[in-house]
Amino acid sequence: MKDLDLTISGATKKIATWVYDVKFEDIPERIIYKAKTQIMNIIAAIFAGYQTNPGKVVLQTVSEWGGKQECTIIPTGKKTTLRSAVYANSSLSMTLDYDDYIYPVHTGHSSAIVSLALTEKLNLSGKDLLLAQIIATEVEGRTGASVIMGAQNGQMCSFVHIIGSACAASKLMGLDEEKIENAIGIGMFQPNYGLLAGFMGSDAKILTAAIPATTGIEAAGLAANGLTGTRNILEDNKGFCKYFSFAPLMSMYTGFGKTWLTDTICYKPYPGCAYIDTLVDCILMLSKEHDINPDMVHRINIYANILTYIMDRYSKPFIKGPESNPVTLNFSVPYNAAVALIDKELTPRQFMNERIKDRQIWDLASKVRLYLNLPMSLKILSMPPISTKAILKEAGILKILPLLGQHLDLNNIPETIKSFFRLKSYTNLKGPKWRRPKIQRGPFDLGKIDLSDYKMPIGAIVEIIMKDGSNLVKSEEKPLGSSGYSKEENRKMVEEKFKREVGNRLGKDSTRRAIEIISKIEESDSERIGELIKLLCS
């Protein structure tokens, strides 16, 4: 199959033109509402990360860098440079993997944090903040989706924080179209490429967004002062998309201002990878419905989608029992299932070193078995906002095979088939209906797709087998906090999270006031933004 000429997409210019033209008034109310919830959510994640040892190391290190007092580190209140504040706040927000995500990447570590820091430095308004944040989210989502058939995906697409931060900073700095293209070209000249060994097995994972986010800000500053970059860096035949994907999807760079990837945003109710959320939902619901004695559990069978399966498989080589790194445990199905069942919660407390060392958790974790569920894995094929067949048509069907072969464990296939047929004995565990997607003719156009009712199909089934032979079963298709719930339901969940993580430090009155300001932040001037930041550091 002949390779596509990516240059005809004009991807870099499309982004720059939209970033330059878009105004706050162009953004639908529901998108603004979800962006405000994202701010609240990411601040809660920052406060949770502040309690961890890796978070404290980053704060100590950043404090040694010095520099002008431009922006605030939350929640310490220390004034430092724009770069240092973004670096610290972004690192804290990622420490416990307690963030939010859209299809198909994580954006809040840069989109919300960079926009808030620059709004503070430049004395801008809440409308400016939200506009830049939404711009970053939309650009980051499309960039990640364009190279989804490649070696990096999900949170490891760290390069998206470069382009998102560059675009947010360019908008807030008032750059023209040409300079925005240059900012993208400068930043994406050296896109970050994270290594799985560091991501899964070390504290360094918390820097996944911090380093590229600061690069994006610097790129905008350099472009503002006249430095040039390759103005077609994404689509050039020696550019980003060709190097980061074996089948680039350039049609992902469409639909700006018509289709909003922010519609797909999901907020995490628990610390950890999104692929553990649904199985933890099931365990906590079973805990509420039944008086489960962990010592009387014979086995916990978890039937999950292929993404949960792959995540757990990647984390296994880095698990060291009671000496495991909390970063690694954010991705471990056995640990999260066991500790959630024992403690009847999954909060930052379960990832503190003293809790991790409890032998009871590891005894129960050894009884957890994870199986690949076929219907739920098929449902994942409907996760992209466009037809799976349309993706395959543009990319070339044969080109997706290396991606599948990289992840599938052929040794597990017999057990997968056995577990599927055994599950059919449960009348309430029918797999989700699978409809053949309609293929779109030619390259697809995001502008023709409505994502306002998008659902994130990350399903799981939990079966707890007790020593007396009784079985407790629960299944869920969408995780709490995901885009399958209404924006009001998700706001309520995030407010509860905010009160829990922020309230212990600020107290009820300051926490309530902070929620009030964020809820109406589009009405805030620079003084009100300053008041919010002071509240968060009180």
C-alpha positions in Angstrom: 0.0 0.0 0.0 1.4 3.4 -1.0 2.1 5.7 1.9 -0.2 8.7 2.3 1.2 12.2 1.6 0.7 13.7 5.0 1.6 17.2 3.8 -1.8 17.7 2.1 -3.4 17.7 5.6 -2.0 21.1 6.5 -2.4 20.0 10.1 0.0 22.5 11.7 -1.6 25.5 9.9 -5.1 24.3 10.8 -4.2 24.3 14.4 -2.6 27.7 14.3 -5.5 29.3 12.4 -8.0 27.9 14.9 -6.0 28.9 17.9 -5.7 32.4 16.6 -9.3 32.8 15.6 -11.2 31.1 18.4 -12.9 33.3 21.0 -14.5 32.5 24.3 -17.9 33.2 22.9 -17.4 30.4 20.3 -17.3 27.7 23.0 -20.5 25.9 24.0 -21.7 26.2 27.6 -21.3 22.5 28.3 -17.7 22.6 27.3 -17.0 25.5 29.6 -18.8 23.7 32.4 -16.6 20.6 31.9 -13.5 22.7 31.8 -14.3 24.3 35.1 -14.8 20.8 36.6 -11.4 19.9 35.2 -9.8 22.8 37.0 -11.4 21.6 40.3 -10.3 18.0 39.6 -6.7 18.8 38.8 -6.3 21.0 41.9 -7.6 18.2 44.1 -4.9 16.0 42.4 -2.3 18.6 43.2 -3.2 18.6 46.9 -3.2 14.8 47.1 0.3 14.7 45.4 1.6 17.3 47.9 1.4 14.6 50.6 3.6 12.1 48.9 7.4 11.7 49.2 8.1 12.2 45.4 6.0 15.4 45.5 8.1 16.7 48.4 11.3 15.9 46.6 10.1 17.9 43.5 9.1 20.9 45.7 12.5 20.8 47.5 14.4 20.7 44.1 12.3 23.4 42.5 12.9 25.7 45.5 16.6 25.5 44.9 16.2 26.8 41.3 15.4 30.4 42.4 14.4 33.1 40.0 11.8 35.8 39.7 8.6 35.6 41.7 6.0 35.3 38.9 3.7 32.5 39.7 2.5 30.4 42.7 3.2 26.8 43.6 0.1 25.2 45.0 -0.5 24.6 47.9 2.7 25.9 49.4 2.1 29.5 48.3 5.8 29.9 47.3 6.3 32.4 44.5 8.7 31.4 41.8 9.2 31.6 38.0 6.5 30.6 35.6 8.6 27.6 34.5 9.2 26.4 38.1 5.6 26.8 39.1 4.3 24.8 36.1 7.0 22.1 36.7 6.0 21.7 40.4 2.3 21.9 40.0 2.2 19.5 37.0 4.4 17.0 38.9 2.2 17.1 42.0 -0.9 16.6 39.9 0.6 13.4 38.4 2.1 11.9 41.5 -0.9 9.6 42.3 -2.3 9.4 38.8 -5.4 11.0 40.2 -6.2 13.2 37.2 -8.6 13.3 34.3 -8.5 12.1 30.7 -10.1 12.6 27.3 -10.1 10.4 24.2 -7.3 9.4 23.8 -4.8 11.2 26.2 -4.5 13.0 29.5 -4.5 16.8 29.2 -5.2 18.4 32.6 -1.5 18.2 33.8 -0.7 20.9 31.2 -4.0 22.4 29.9 -5.3 23.5 33.2 -2.0 24.1 35.0 -0.2 26.1 32.3 -3.3 28.2 31.7 -3.7 29.0 35.4 -0.1 29.9 35.8 0.0 32.2 32.8 -3.3 33.8 33.7 -1.7 34.7 37.1 1.5 36.0 35.6 -0.1 38.1 32.9 -3.0 39.4 35.1 -5.6 38.0 32.8 -9.3 36.9 33.4 -11.1 33.7 34.0 -12.4 33.8 30.4 -8.8 33.9 29.2 -7.9 31.0 31.4 -10.8 28.8 30.2 -10.2 29.6 26.6 -6.5 28.7 26.7 -7.3 25.5 28.7 -9.9 24.3 26.2 -7.6 25.1 23.3 -4.8 23.0 24.9 -7.2 20.1 25.5 -8.6 20.1 22.0 -5.1 20.3 20.3 -3.6 17.7 22.6 -6.5 15.2 22.0 -6.2 15.5 18.3 -2.4 15.2 18.3 -2.5 12.1 20.5 -5.3 10.5 18.3 -3.3 11.2 15.1 -0.5 8.9 16.2 -2.6 6.4 18.2 -1.2 3.6 16.0 2.3 3.9 17.3 4.5 3.0 20.2 3.0 5.5 22.6 -0.5 5.9 23.8 -2.6 7.2 26.7 -0.7 9.0 29.4 2.7 8.1 27.8 1.9 10.5 25.0 3.9 13.1 26.8 4.6 15.0 23.7 1.0 16.3 23.6 1.8 18.6 26.6 4.4 20.4 24.4 1.9 21.3 21.7 -0.9 22.0 24.1 1.2 24.3 26.3 2.6 26.0 23.2 -0.9 26.8 21.9 -2.3 27.9 25.3 0.7 30.1 25.9 0.5 31.5 22.4 -3.1 32.4 22.8 -2.6 34.1 26.2 0.4 36.0 24.8 -1.5 37.2 21.8 0.7 35.7 19.1 -0.4 35.9 15.4 -0.9 32.9 13.2 2.6 32.7 11.9 4.1 32.9 15.3 1.8 30.2 16.6 3.0 27.9 13.8 6.5 28.7 14.8 5.8 28.0 18.4 4.4 24.5 17.4 7.4 23.9 15.2 9.9 24.9 17.9 8.3 22.8 20.6 7.6 19.7 18.5 11.1 19.7 17.0 12.2 17.5 19.9 9.0 15.6 21.1 9.4 13.7 24.3 9.4 9.9 24.2 8.8 8.2 27.5 10.3 4.8 28.3 8.0 2.2 29.9 10.6 1.1 32.4 10.7 4.6 33.9 7.0 5.2 33.6 5.9 1.9 35.3 8.8 1.5 37.7 10.1 4.7 39.2 9.2 8.1 40.7 10.4 9.7 37.4 6.9 9.0 36.0 5.6 12.1 37.8 7.6 14.3 35.4 5.7 12.9 32.4 3.9 16.2 31.8 6.1 18.6 33.7 9.0 18.5 31.4 7.1 18.9 28.1 4.7 21.5 29.5 7.6 23.8 30.3 9.0 23.2 26.8 5.8 24.3 25.2 5.8 27.5 27.2 9.4 28.2 26.2 8.6 27.5 22.6 5.8 30.2 22.6 8.2 32.7 24.3 10.9 32.0 21.7 8.4 32.4 18.8 7.1 35.6 20.3 10.7 37.0 20.2 11.2 36.0 16.6 12.7 32.5 16.6 11.4 30.3 13.8 10.4 26.7 13.7 9.3 24.3 11.0 5.8 25.5 10.2 4.6 22.1 9.0 6.3 20.0 11.7 3.4 17.7 12.2 2.8 16.6 8.6 6.2 17.0 7.0 7.5 13.8 5.5 10.4 14.0 8.0 8.2 15.3 10.8 6.4 14.3 13.9 3.5 12.1 12.6 5.8 10.0 10.4 8.2 9.2 13.2 5.6 8.6 15.9 3.2 6.4 14.1 3.4 3.5 11.6 -0.1 4.6 10.3 -0.7 8.4 11.0 -4.4 9.5 11.1 -4.2 13.0 9.7 -8.0 13.3 9.6 -7.8 13.7 13.4 -6.8 17.3 12.7 -10.3 18.3 11.6 -13.4 19.6 13.2 -11.9 22.4 15.2 -14.7 24.6 16.6 -17.4 22.0 15.5 -16.5 18.8 17.4 -15.1 19.1 21.0 -13.0 16.4 22.4 -13.6 18.0 25.8 -17.0 16.2 25.5 -15.2 13.0 26.2 -13.5 14.1 29.4 -13.6 11.7 32.4 -12.6 12.5 36.0 -11.0 9.9 38.2 -12.7 9.1 41.5 -9.7 7.1 42.7 -5.9 7.4 42.5 -4.6 5.2 39.7 -4.9 4.4 36.1 -8.3 4.8 34.5 -8.4 1.1 33.7 -8.8 0.1 37.3 -11.7 2.4 38.0 -14.6 0.2 36.9 -13.3 -2.9 38.7 -12.9 -0.8 41.9 -16.4 0.5 41.4 -17.6 -3.1 41.4 -15.6 -4.1 44.5 -16.8 -1.1 46.5 -20.4 -1.7 45.5 -20.1 -5.3 46.6 -18.6 -4.2 49.9 -21.6 -2.0 50.6 -24.1 -4.7 49.7 -22.4 -7.5 51.6 -20.5 -7.9 54.8 -17.3 -9.4 53.2 -14.6 -10.7 55.5 -11.4 -10.6 53.4 -10.0 -13.5 55.4 -12.8 -15.7 54.1 -12.2 -14.9 50.4 -11.1 -17.9 48.4 -10.5 -16.1 45.1 -11.3 -12.9 43.3 -11.8 -13.3 39.5 -11.8 -10.1 37.4 -12.9 -10.2 33.8 -11.8 -7.0 32.1 -11.3 -5.4 28.7 -8.0 -5.6 26.8 -6.8 -2.2 28.0 -7.0 -3.2 31.7 -5.4 -6.5 30.8 -2.5 -4.8 29.0 -2.0 -2.3 31.8 -1.7 -5.0 34.4 0.6 -7.0 32.2 3.0 -4.1 31.8 3.1 -3.4 35.6 3.9 -7.0 36.7 7.6 -6.9 36.1 7.9 -3.9 38.5 5.8 -5.3 41.4 8.0 -6.0 44.4 5.4 -6.9 47.0 5.4 -4.7 50.1 8.4 -2.9 48.8 6.6 -1.8 45.6 6.7 1.8 44.4 3.3 3.5 44.7 3.7 4.6 41.1 3.8 1.0 40.0 0.8 0.0 42.2 -1.4 2.6 40.4 -1.4 0.1 37.5 -1.7 -3.2 39.4 -5.1 -5.0 39.3 -4.3 -7.4 42.2 -3.2 -4.7 44.6 -6.0 -2.3 43.9 -8.6 -5.0 44.1 -7.2 -6.3 47.4 -6.7 -3.0 49.2 -10.1 -1.7 48.0 -11.9 -4.8 49.4 -10.0 -4.6 52.7 -10.2 -0.9 53.3 -13.6 -0.4 51.6 -12.1 2.7 49.9 -9.4 3.6 47.4 -7.9 7.0 48.3 -4.4 8.4 48.5 -4.0 6.7 51.9 -3.8 3.3 50.2 -0.7 4.4 48.3 1.3 5.6 51.3 4.4 3.4 52.1 3.1 2.3 55.5 -0.1 1.0 54.0 1.6 -0.8 51.1 3.7 -2.9 53.6 0.6 -4.6 55.1 1.0 -8.3 54.5 -2.8 -8.9 54.6 -3.1 -6.9 51.3 -0.5 -9.0 49.6 -2.0 -12.2 50.8 -5.4 -11.2 49.3 -3.7 -9.9 46.1 -2.3 -13.3 45.5 -5.8 -14.6 45.2 -6.7 -12.2 42.4 -7.0 -13.6 38.9 -7.4 -11.4 35.8 -9.0 -12.6 32.6 -9.4 -11.0 29.3 -13.2 -10.5 28.5 -14.0 -10.8 24.8 -17.2 -8.8 24.6 -15.8 -6.0 26.7 -12.7 -6.0 24.5 -14.8 -5.7 21.4 -16.7 -2.8 23.0 -13.3 -1.0 23.3 -13.3 -0.9 19.5 -16.1 1.6 19.8 -14.0 3.9 22.0 -12.7 6.1 19.1 -15.1 8.9 18.3 -15.2 7.6 14.7 -15.8 4.3 13.1 -13.1 1.7 13.7 -13.4 0.7 10.0 -12.8 4.3 9.0 -9.6 4.3 11.0 -8.5 1.1 9.3 -9.4 2.4 5.9 -7.2 5.5 6.3 -4.4 3.8 8.1 -4.4 0.5 6.1 -5.8 -2.6 7.7 -2.6 -4.6 7.6 -0.8 -1.8 9.5 -2.7 -2.3 12.7 -1.5 -5.9 13.1 1.9 -5.0 14.6 0.0 -2.9 17.3 -2.2 -5.9 18.2 0.7 -8.4 18.1 2.7 -6.2 20.5 0.1 -6.5 23.2 -1.6 -9.9 22.9 -0.4 -12.8 25.1 -1.1 -15.9 23.1 -0.5 -18.1 26.2 -3.5 -16.5 27.8 -6.0 -17.2 25.0 -7.2 -20.6 26.1 -8.0 -19.3 29.6 -9.7 -16.3 28.0 -12.0 -18.6 26.0 -12.7 -20.8 29.0 -13.6 -17.9 31.2 -15.9 -16.4 28.6 -18.0 -19.5 28.4 -18.1 -20.0 32.1 -19.4 -16.5 32.5 -22.3 -17.2 30.3 -23.8 -19.1 33.2 -24.5 -15.8 34.9 -27.7 -14.5 33.3 -26.9 -10.9 34.2 -23.5 -10.9 32.6 -24.3 -10.8 28.9 -21.7 -9.0 26.9 -22.5 -5.6 25.5 -24.2 -5.7 22.1 -21.8 -5.2 19.2 -23.0 -3.3 16.1 -21.0 -3.3 13.0 -19.8 0.3 12.5 -20.7 2.0 9.3 -17.6 2.8 7.2 -17.1 6.4 6.2 -16.1 7.0 2.6 -12.7 8.7 2.3 -10.9 10.4 5.1 -13.2 11.0 8.1 -14.1 14.4 9.4 -14.4 15.0 13.1 -16.5 18.0 12.3 -19.4 15.7 11.4 -19.4 13.8 14.7 -21.3 14.7 17.8 -19.5 13.7 20.9 -21.9 15.3 23.4 -23.2 11.9 24.4 -19.9 10.0 24.2 -19.4 7.1 26.6 -16.1 5.6 27.7 -16.6 1.8 27.5 -14.1 0.5 30.0 -16.0 -2.5 31.4 -15.2 -5.0 34.1 -16.8 -7.9 35.9 -15.8 -8.8 39.5 -16.5 -12.3 40.9 -15.6 -12.9 44.6 -15.7 -16.6 45.5 -15.9 -17.1 49.3 -14.4 -20.1 51.1 -17.9 -21.4 51.9 -18.5 -21.7 48.1 -20.8 -18.6 47.7 -20.2 -16.2 44.8 -20.7 -12.4 44.8 -20.8 -10.9 41.3 -21.0 -7.3 40.0 -20.5 -5.9 36.5 -20.1 -2.4 35.2 -19.5 -1.0 31.8 -18.5 2.6 32.5 -16.5 4.0 35.4 -17.8 6.6 37.8 -16.7 10.1 36.7 -16.6 9.1 33.1 -18.3 10.8 30.1 -21.0 8.2 30.3 -22.5 10.2 33.2 -24.1 13.7 33.0 -21.9 16.7 33.5 -23.8 17.5 36.7 -23.2 14.0 38.1 -19.5 14.3 37.4 -19.4 17.8 38.9 -20.9 16.4 42.1 -18.3 13.6 42.2 -15.4 16.0 41.6 -16.7 18.5 44.3 -16.7 15.7 46.8 -13.2 14.8 45.8 -12.1 18.4 46.1 -13.6 18.7 49.6 -11.9 15.5 50.6 -8.4 16.3 49.3 -8.4 20.1 49.6 -10.6 20.5 52.7 -8.3 18.9 55.2 -5.7 21.6 54.5 -7.9 24.7 53.9 -10.9 24.0 56.1 -14.5 24.1 55.2 -15.0 27.8 54.6 -12.0 28.3 52.4 -12.8 25.1 50.5 -16.4 26.2 49.9 -15.2 29.7 48.7 -12.7 28.1 46.3 -15.4 25.9 44.8 -17.7 29.0 44.4 -14.9 30.9 42.5 -14.1 28.0 40.2 -17.8 27.4 39.5 -18.1 30.9 38.2 -14.5 31.5 37.1 -15.6 32.9 33.7 -16.9 35.9 35.7 -13.6 36.4 37.4 -11.1 39.3 36.7 -7.4 39.1 37.6 -8.1 40.1 41.2 -10.5 37.2 41.7 -8.0 34.8 40.1 -5.5 36.1 42.6 -8.0 35.5 45.5 -8.5 31.9 44.4 -4.8 31.2 44.3 -4.3 32.8 47.8 -7.2 30.6 49.1 -5.6 27.5 47.7 -2.4 28.4 49.6 -3.9 29.5 52.9 
